Amino acid sequence: MKYVDEFRDGTLARGLAQTITAEARPGRTYRLMEFCGGHTHAISRYGIADLLPSSVQLIHGPGCPVCVLPIGRIDAAIALAREHNVILCSYADTLRVPASKGVSLQHVRAAGADVRMVYSCADALRIAQDNPSREVVFFAIGFETTTPMTAAVVMQAAAMGVRNFSVFCNHVLTPPAMSHILESESDAALDGLIGPAHVSTVIGSRPYEKFVSESGCPVAISGFEPLDVMQSILMLVRQLNDGRVAVENQFQRAVTRDGNVKAQAMMAKVFSLRETFEWRGLGEIPASALRIADDFADFDAERRFAVGYRSVADPKACECASILRGLKRPADCRVFGTACTPDHPIGACMVSSEGACAAHYTYGRHAVTAITSPN
C-alpha cells in the first residue's frame, strides 16, 4: 500500500472483519485494549467495533496525554500563570482541561493571565526570545511522542543562552502505564493490547518485551488507519488462539525494534526518571514520568519557581478514572453528552479529540446500543 485511501478501503475492511469473525472461537471472549488515544479516535470514527463479532470487545485505555494529566498538575500550571506573572505556553487541548473548581487555563487567561496556545515547544522558545524581560514557561505534556521535541528545544535554549525560558515537565512513559494496568487486579481483565503507533516509532518495540513476557498478555503495535487497527486485532486473535505471547509489529512501515535512537539519546540527556508520578485514573505509578535532569536544572520551572504538588480528586459526577482504566465506557457516565460535552467538558476525557468520551460523542458511538456482527 502507498496512499492513505488504501488503508481505508471498505472492501478490505469487510474482508478483515469476516476473517476475524471466522477465526474468533465460539465460547471465548477477546478483550482487547487500545492504549493509544489515536486508535480510540480511529475506532470511533470508522465504526470498527460495529464490524467485529460480539466476542471481540474493544476496551478504551488511558492513551490520551491530556486525559491522564491529573488535576493537581494543571492547578500547578494555573498557579504559575496567576502568581508568578509568567507567560505560560502549552498545547490547545491542555488549556481547556477543567482543574479544581472547574477552572481551566483558558479561564485564567480570560481573567488576565498571560496564557498562550502554541503548536510546539519551539514556539515557546521564540516567545521567550521576543520577550527577554518576561519569564516564559512551557507546560510540557505528552508521551514519548512529544518528549524528544521538548528535549531538543531545551538543548537549543541552553546553547543559545536563553535564560528566561523554562519547562514545567509532565512527560509520561507508556510501558510502565501498560504494565500497571495489567498488574492491577481491580482493573479490567484484558486478553491483549493494541500497542501505540507514534510512541513506538520513538521507543521501538523492544521496551514492551519484558512486561509482555511477565504478564502473559500479547501486544500488537498498530498503525492509525482502520485497516491497521483491524489487522492488529486479527494478529491478537491469532496469538490468543495459538496460545502465544509476543510483541508483534503490524506498523512495520514506521516502527523498528530499536526505535529512533537519536531521539532516545536526546531524551536521556535532558531528562531523568521520576521515582513516581500520579496519573489521572491510575494513581501513582513508579518510574512512569520524566523530569528535567540536573545538567539542565536552569531550565526546570519546578525548581525555578518552587512548584509544589497537591493531589486533587476528580469531580464526583465524572467517570474519567474508570474510563481510563477500561472499567467503564463513556456512555456509562451519567453526565456524558448532557452536562459534559466537548463545548462544556467536566472531565478530561471529553476535551481532547483522542479522549474516549470526545471520540464517542463526536462520532455518535453513544447512540449505538449493540454491536452488529458482519454478515
C-alpha positions in Angstrom: 0.0 0.0 0.0 1.2 3.5 -0.9 -1.7 6.0 -0.4 -3.8 6.7 2.7 -7.0 5.8 1.0 -5.8 2.3 0.5 -5.7 1.9 4.3 -9.4 2.9 4.4 -10.7 0.6 1.8 -14.2 -0.6 2.8 -14.0 -3.9 0.8 -10.7 -4.9 2.5 -12.2 -3.9 5.9 -15.2 -6.1 5.4 -12.8 -8.9 4.4 -10.7 -8.5 7.5 -13.9 -8.4 9.6 -15.1 -11.7 8.1 -11.7 -13.3 8.8 -11.8 -12.1 12.4 -15.3 -13.5 12.8 -14.3 -16.8 11.2 -11.2 -17.2 13.5 -12.8 -16.0 16.7 -13.5 -19.2 18.6 -17.0 -19.9 19.9 -17.4 -19.7 23.6 -14.5 -17.4 24.3 -14.2 -13.6 24.6 -11.3 -11.5 23.3 -11.0 -8.4 25.5 -8.5 -6.1 23.7 -7.5 -2.7 25.0 -6.3 0.0 22.6 -3.9 2.0 24.7 -3.4 4.9 22.3 -6.0 7.7 22.0 -5.3 7.9 18.3 -6.6 4.4 18.0 -9.7 5.2 20.1 -10.4 8.1 17.7 -9.9 5.8 14.6 -12.1 3.1 16.1 -15.0 5.5 16.8 -14.6 7.5 13.5 -14.7 4.4 11.3 -17.1 2.3 13.3 -14.6 -0.6 13.7 -16.4 -2.1 16.7 -19.5 -2.5 14.6 -17.7 -4.7 12.1 -16.4 -7.1 14.8 -18.2 -10.2 16.3 -19.6 -9.6 19.8 -16.9 -11.9 21.2 -14.2 -9.3 20.3 -14.6 -6.4 22.7 -12.6 -3.2 22.3 -11.8 -1.5 25.6 -10.5 2.1 25.7 -7.3 2.7 27.6 -5.5 5.8 29.1 -3.6 6.7 26.0 -4.6 10.4 25.7 -1.9 12.5 27.4 -4.4 15.3 28.1 -6.7 12.8 29.8 -4.1 11.2 32.1 -2.8 14.5 33.4 -4.0 14.8 37.0 -5.8 17.9 38.2 -3.1 18.8 40.6 -0.6 19.3 37.8 -3.0 21.7 36.0 -3.5 23.5 39.3 0.2 24.0 39.5 0.3 25.4 35.9 -2.5 27.8 36.8 -0.6 28.9 39.9 2.5 29.7 37.7 0.3 31.8 35.4 -1.5 33.6 38.2 1.1 34.0 40.9 4.4 34.3 39.1 3.4 36.5 36.2 5.0 34.2 33.7 4.0 33.8 30.0 2.6 30.2 30.2 2.6 28.3 26.9 1.1 25.0 26.1 -0.9 23.0 23.6 -4.5 24.0 22.9 -6.3 21.0 24.5 -4.3 21.4 27.7 -5.7 24.9 28.1 -9.3 23.6 28.2 -9.0 20.8 30.8 -11.0 21.7 33.9 -8.9 21.7 37.1 -10.0 22.5 40.7 -13.5 24.1 40.9 -13.8 23.7 37.2 -11.3 26.4 36.5 -9.1 25.9 33.4 -6.1 27.7 32.0 -8.5 29.1 29.4 -10.5 30.7 32.3 -7.4 32.3 33.9 -6.4 33.6 30.5 -9.8 35.3 30.2 -9.2 36.8 33.6 -6.0 38.4 32.5 -3.2 35.8 32.9 -0.7 35.6 30.0 -1.5 32.1 28.8 -0.7 31.3 25.2 -1.5 28.4 22.9 1.5 27.1 20.9 1.9 24.4 18.3 5.3 23.3 19.6 7.9 23.8 22.3 9.9 25.8 19.8 7.1 28.4 19.6 7.5 28.9 23.4 11.3 29.4 23.0 10.7 32.1 20.3 8.3 33.8 22.6 11.0 33.9 25.3 13.4 35.4 22.8 10.9 38.0 21.8 10.1 38.9 25.5 13.5 39.0 27.2 12.2 40.8 30.3 9.5 38.1 31.0 9.8 34.6 32.2 8.3 32.1 29.7 7.3 28.6 30.9 6.4 25.8 28.5 3.8 23.5 30.1 5.1 20.2 28.6 2.8 17.2 28.4 2.7 14.0 26.3 4.1 10.5 26.0 7.4 9.6 24.3 6.0 11.0 21.1 6.4 14.7 22.0 9.2 14.3 24.6 12.1 14.4 22.1 10.9 17.8 20.8 10.9 19.2 24.3 14.4 17.8 24.8 15.7 19.4 21.6 14.3 22.8 22.5 15.8 22.7 26.0 19.2 21.9 24.4 18.7 24.7 21.9 17.9 27.2 24.7 21.0 26.2 26.6 23.2 26.5 23.5 21.7 30.0 22.7 21.9 31.2 26.3 18.1 32.0 26.6 17.8 32.3 30.4 14.2 33.4 30.7 12.8 30.1 29.3 12.0 27.0 31.4 9.8 23.9 31.1 7.2 22.6 33.5 7.7 18.9 32.6 4.8 16.5 32.7 6.1 14.0 30.1 5.0 10.4 31.0 6.1 7.0 29.8 3.9 4.4 28.1 5.4 0.9 29.1 5.1 1.5 32.9 1.5 2.5 32.5 0.7 -0.5 30.3 2.4 -2.8 32.9 0.5 -1.1 35.7 -2.9 -1.7 34.1 -2.1 -5.4 33.6 -0.9 -5.8 37.1 -3.9 -4.1 38.7 -6.3 -6.8 39.8 -9.1 -4.3 40.2 -8.9 -3.2 36.6 -10.5 -4.7 33.5 -9.3 -8.3 32.8 -7.5 -8.0 29.4 -6.5 -10.6 26.8 -4.4 -8.4 24.6 -3.1 -4.8 24.0 -3.1 -2.8 20.8 0.2 -1.1 21.1 0.6 2.7 20.3 1.9 3.9 17.0 3.7 7.2 17.4 5.1 6.3 20.7 6.6 3.1 19.2 8.2 5.0 16.4 10.4 6.6 19.1 10.9 3.9 21.6 10.7 0.9 19.3 9.1 -2.5 20.1 11.8 -3.7 22.5 10.5 -1.9 25.7 7.3 -3.9 25.5 9.0 -7.3 25.5 9.8 -7.5 29.2 6.3 -6.8 30.6 4.7 -8.9 27.9 6.7 -11.9 28.9 6.0 -11.2 32.6 2.3 -10.5 32.2 1.4 -13.1 29.6 -0.5 -10.5 27.7 0.3 -10.2 24.0 0.8 -6.8 22.2 0.3 -5.9 18.5 1.7 -2.5 17.7 -0.7 -0.9 15.2 -0.8 2.0 12.8 -3.6 4.5 13.0 -5.6 3.7 9.9 -8.7 1.5 10.1 -7.1 -1.4 8.2 -4.1 -1.1 10.5 -6.2 -1.5 13.6 -8.2 -4.4 12.2 -5.1 -6.3 11.1 -3.7 -5.8 14.6 -6.9 -7.2 16.1 -6.6 -10.2 13.8 -3.0 -10.6 14.9 -4.0 -10.6 18.6 -6.9 -13.1 18.0 -4.5 -15.4 16.3 -1.9 -15.1 19.1 -4.6 -15.9 21.7 -5.9 -18.8 19.7 -2.4 -20.3 19.3 -1.6 -19.7 23.0 1.3 -17.4 22.0 2.5 -14.4 23.9 4.6 -12.0 21.9 5.1 -8.4 20.8 4.1 -8.3 17.1 4.6 -5.2 14.9 1.9 -4.5 12.5 3.2 -1.0 11.9 6.5 -2.1 10.3 6.4 0.8 7.8 7.3 3.1 10.7 8.3 1.1 13.8 11.5 -0.9 14.3 12.6 -2.9 17.3 15.2 -0.3 18.4 13.1 2.8 17.5 14.6 6.3 17.0 18.0 6.1 18.6 18.7 9.8 18.1 15.5 10.8 19.8 16.2 8.4 22.7 19.7 9.9 23.1 18.3 13.5 23.4 15.7 12.3 25.9 18.3 10.6 28.0 20.5 13.7 28.0 17.8 16.2 29.0 15.5 14.2 31.3 15.8 11.9 34.2 13.3 9.4 35.7 10.9 10.5 38.4 10.6 8.0 41.3 6.8 8.1 41.0 4.1 10.2 39.2 0.4 10.4 39.6 -1.8 9.6 36.6 -5.4 10.5 36.4 -7.4 7.4 37.0 -4.4 5.1 37.5 -2.9 6.7 40.7 0.8 6.8 41.5 2.9 4.7 39.1 6.6 4.3 39.9 9.2 5.3 37.3 6.5 6.4 34.9 7.4 10.0 34.2 10.3 12.3 33.5 11.7 15.5 35.0 14.4 17.9 33.8 17.9 16.4 34.5 20.3 18.1 36.9 22.6 19.2 34.0 19.7 21.3 32.7 18.3 22.5 36.1 18.3 26.1 34.9 15.5 25.2 32.6 13.4 23.4 35.1 10.3 25.5 36.0 9.6 23.3 39.0 12.9 24.3 40.6 13.0 27.9 39.4 9.5 28.7 40.8 9.4 26.1 43.6 6.3 24.5 42.1 4.5 22.3 44.6 2.1 19.5 44.0 -1.2 18.6 45.7 -3.3 15.6 44.6 -6.9 16.6 43.7 -9.8 14.2 43.2 -11.9 14.3 40.0 -15.4 15.8 40.2 -17.8 13.3 41.8 -20.0 13.2 38.7 -17.1 12.4 36.4 -16.2 8.8 35.4 -12.9 9.6 33.7 -10.9 7.5 36.2 -13.0 4.3 35.4 -13.0 5.0 31.7 -9.2 5.5 31.6 -8.8 2.1 33.3 -11.2 0.4 30.9 -13.7 -0.4 33.6 -16.5 1.7 32.1 -17.4 3.1 28.7 -18.2 6.8 28.1 -21.9 6.2 27.9 -21.8 4.7 31.4 -21.1 8.1 32.8 -24.4 9.8 33.9 -23.2 13.3 32.7 -21.9 12.1 29.3 -23.5 14.0 26.5 -25.7 16.1 28.8 -23.8 18.2 31.4 -20.5 17.1 29.9 -19.9 17.8 26.2 -16.9 18.9 24.1 -18.1 22.5 24.4 -18.5 22.3 28.2 -16.4 19.5 29.5 -16.5 18.3 33.1 -13.8 15.7 32.7 -10.6 15.5 30.7 -11.8 12.6 28.5 -14.2 15.0 26.8 -11.6 17.6 26.0 -9.0 16.1 23.6 -10.3 14.6 20.3 -8.3 11.5 21.4 -10.2 11.2 24.6 -12.7 8.3 24.7 -15.6 10.5 25.6 -14.9 13.1 22.9 -14.4 10.4 20.3 -17.7 8.7 21.2 -19.6 12.0 21.3 -18.2 13.3 18.0 -18.9 10.1 16.1 -22.1 9.1 17.7 -20.9 6.0 19.4 -23.1 6.8 22.4 -26.1 6.2 20.1 -25.0 2.6 19.4 -26.9 0.2 21.6 -25.5 -3.1 20.3 -22.5 -4.3 18.3 -23.6 -5.7 15.0 -21.7 -8.7 13.7 -20.8 -8.8 10.0 -23.0 -11.0 7.8 
